[in-house]
Amino acid sequence: MQADLSDERLMLAYRAGDADAFTTLYRRYRGSLYRYLAQQCGDPAVAEELYQEVWIKVVKARADYQPLARFSTWVFRIARHRLIDHYRKHSPQALAQLAPNADDQDQVDDLIACLPAPGHETPHALHERHHAAHRINMALAALPPAQREVFLLAEEGGLTLEEIAVATDSGRETTKSRLRYALTKLRHSLQDLL
């Protein structure tokens, strides 16, 4: 069963020609990778385009893939580099926000549209969920870009501090500080929801 295989084994199977392994990986990362890109760029349409470009890069890199790190670290690093390429081309100011010393910047990115709650919920539950999602998105957008990036890689990507440090070309202690500051700011911003 492919569903029981690790991401790394699936990528190795895909490298060997198993197209179903790719489909399984794509499904596993659909939500988390897209949300990471959407939160980073603030535009769902751009995030979708970047998301597809990340998978094109995965397809092109399959012959050279080696499981030297977790697949999640590898794919989120590709996503980060694709974001940087996008910022270089379209918004040099946004690229500067991903610089290693961007911890103290307080610029707010555009808020992404929230996905609706499941249809079987009551109108009150839908409203509450939408309100909470809006507040979370605003709190995430208010984080300095480097802190937001580390938080999203940890939460959406499931990466460890070491893996985030590798993916962002930062030191472990810098990564740890950014995550700690992000969590503190999010707790403070969302304390009434907790």
C-alpha positions in Angstrom: 0.0 0.0 0.0 1.4 3.3 -1.0 -0.5 5.2 1.7 1.7 3.4 4.2 5.0 4.4 2.6 7.2 7.2 3.8 7.5 10.3 1.6 11.1 9.4 0.8 10.1 5.9 -0.3 7.3 7.3 -2.4 9.7 9.7 -4.1 12.2 6.9 -4.7 9.3 4.9 -6.2 8.4 7.8 -8.4 12.0 8.2 -9.5 11.9 4.5 -10.5 8.8 5.2 -12.7 5.8 4.7 -10.4 3.4 7.6 -11.3 1.0 6.6 -8.5 3.7 7.4 -6.0 3.8 10.9 -7.3 0.0 11.2 -7.0 0.2 10.1 -3.4 2.9 12.7 -2.6 1.0 15.4 -4.4 -2.1 14.6 -2.3 -0.2 14.5 0.9 1.3 18.0 0.4 -1.7 19.7 -1.4 -2.9 21.5 1.7 0.3 22.3 3.6 2.4 23.3 0.7 -0.3 25.5 -0.8 -1.1 27.2 2.5 2.6 27.9 3.0 2.9 29.6 -0.4 -0.4 31.4 0.0 0.5 32.8 3.4 3.9 33.9 2.2 2.8 35.6 -1.0 -0.7 36.7 0.1 -2.4 36.0 -3.2 -4.3 32.7 -3.8 -3.8 32.9 -7.6 -0.1 33.4 -7.3 0.2 30.7 -4.7 -1.5 28.3 -7.0 0.8 29.1 -9.8 3.9 28.8 -7.5 2.5 25.5 -6.2 2.3 24.1 -9.6 5.8 25.3 -10.4 7.1 23.6 -7.3 5.7 20.3 -8.5 7.1 20.8 -12.0 10.5 21.2 -10.3 9.9 18.0 -8.3 9.1 16.2 -11.6 12.2 17.6 -13.3 14.4 16.7 -10.3 13.1 13.2 -9.8 16.0 11.5 -11.6 18.6 13.1 -9.3 16.6 12.8 -6.1 18.5 11.4 -3.1 16.8 11.0 0.3 19.6 13.0 2.1 16.9 14.8 4.2 13.2 14.3 4.8 11.1 14.8 1.6 9.2 17.6 3.4 12.5 19.5 4.0 13.4 19.1 0.3 10.0 20.1 -1.1 9.6 23.1 1.2 13.1 24.3 0.3 12.1 24.1 -3.4 9.0 26.1 -2.5 11.0 28.7 -0.6 13.4 29.1 -3.5 10.5 29.5 -5.9 9.1 32.2 -3.7 12.4 34.0 -3.7 12.6 33.7 -7.5 9.1 35.2 -7.7 9.9 38.1 -5.4 13.1 38.8 -7.4 11.1 39.1 -10.6 7.9 40.8 -9.2 8.7 42.5 -5.9 12.2 43.2 -4.7 10.8 44.8 -1.6 9.1 41.5 -0.6 12.4 39.7 -1.2 14.1 42.0 1.3 11.6 40.8 3.9 12.9 37.3 3.6 16.4 38.5 4.4 18.1 36.9 7.5 17.8 40.1 9.5 14.1 40.7 8.8 12.9 39.7 12.3 12.1 43.3 13.4 10.1 44.3 10.3 6.4 44.8 11.0 4.9 45.1 7.4 1.6 43.4 6.9 1.1 41.2 3.8 -2.2 40.9 2.0 -4.8 38.6 3.7 -5.6 35.5 1.7 -9.2 34.5 1.2 -10.5 31.9 3.7 -11.8 28.6 2.6 -15.4 28.0 3.7 -16.1 25.5 6.5 -17.7 22.2 5.7 -21.3 22.5 4.5 -22.8 20.3 7.2 -22.0 22.8 9.9 -24.6 25.2 11.3 -24.6 28.9 10.2 -23.4 29.9 13.7 -20.5 27.4 13.5 -19.7 28.7 10.0 -19.6 32.2 11.2 -17.4 31.3 14.2 -15.0 29.3 12.1 -14.7 32.1 9.5 -14.1 34.7 12.3 -11.4 32.5 13.9 -9.8 31.9 10.5 -9.8 35.6 9.7 -8.2 36.4 13.0 -5.5 33.7 12.5 -4.8 34.9 9.0 -4.5 38.5 10.3 -2.2 37.4 13.1 0.0 35.4 10.7 0.1 38.4 8.2 1.2 40.7 11.1 4.2 38.6 11.8 7.5 39.7 10.4 8.1 37.7 7.2 11.0 35.7 8.6 9.1 34.7 11.7 6.0 33.8 9.6 8.1 31.7 7.3 9.6 29.7 10.1 6.2 29.2 11.8 4.6 28.0 8.6 7.4 25.6 7.8 7.0 24.2 11.3 3.2 24.0 11.3 2.3 23.4 7.7 5.5 21.6 6.7 6.0 19.6 9.9 9.7 20.5 9.7 12.0 20.3 12.7 14.2 23.3 13.7 17.2 21.7 12.0 15.2 21.1 8.8 13.9 24.7 8.8 17.4 26.0 9.3 18.5 24.0 6.3 15.5 25.1 4.2 16.0 28.8 5.0 19.8 28.9 5.0 19.7 30.1 8.6 21.4 28.9 11.8 19.5 26.6 14.2 19.5 29.3 17.0 18.3 32.0 14.6 15.5 29.6 13.5 14.7 28.8 17.1 14.5 32.5 18.1 12.3 33.3 15.1 9.9 30.5 16.0 9.8 31.5 19.6 9.1 35.1 18.7 6.4 34.0 16.2 4.7 31.8 18.8 4.8 34.5 21.5 3.3 37.1 19.1 0.6 34.7 17.9 -0.4 33.7 21.5 -0.6 37.4 22.3 -2.7 38.3 19.2 -5.0 35.3 19.6 -5.2 35.0 23.4 -9.0 35.5 23.4 -9.4 32.6 21.0 -7.3 30.1 23.0 
